[in-house]
Amino acid sequence: MVGVVLGLGFQWWPLLKEPWQYAAFIFVYLDIVDYWIDYSPSLKKFPPKREIDVLLDVGIMFTLFLYIYATLLTPVYFFSAFIALKILDYFWLLSSKREYQPTGADKLFVDTWIRFNVIEICITAALIGFAFVFPLPHLIILALFIAFRLTARVLASWQYKKVHFS
C-alpha cells in the first residue's frame, strides 16, 4: 500500500511551484519511508482484529496520501495533514495496545510512540498558531517543523533503543 501512496504522489511533482513545496515534498517522502520502517513490522506483529483496526489502517494510508498532497497547498494544510496522520496513528497504537497487551520491548515501542504522537500533535498545532501570529516565510516555518520532526524521531528511537521495530 505504501508503494502505491508514494508512486501516486509523484504525479504532483510538476505542480509544485514554491521552494518550500519542493523541500516539503522531499521531506514527506523521507518521513513516510521512515514511518513505514516502524509501521509495517508492527502491523505484522499486531494485525487488525476488529473492523475499527482495518478502518484505522485504511485511514492511515489515506492520510499518508493526504500528507503528500498537502505539499501543494499551504504550510497550515501541510501541518494539519501531519496532525491527522498522528491522530490516526495514536488510535491505531492505542487499539493495538488494548488488543494485544504487548510486553517488554513491544510495550516500550508502543508506549513511546503513543507519547510522542501526543507531543508531535501538540507541538505541530502550536506551530500552526505560531505561523498565524508570526507570518514568517514558508521555508522557515517548514525548517522549524523538519527540525522538530527529526528531533522527535531521534528521541523516540533513543527511548526504545532501536531505529526500527524488529
Buried (B, 14 or more C-beta within 10 A) or exposed (E): BBEEBBEEBEEBBEEBEBEBBBBBBEBBBEBBEBBBEBBBBBBEBBEBEEEBBEBBBEBBBBBBBBBBBBBBEBBBBBBBBBBBBBBBBBBBBBBBBEBBEBEEEBBBBBBBBBBBBEBBBEBBEEBBEBBEEEEBEBBEBBBBBBEBBBEBBEEBBEBBEBBEBE
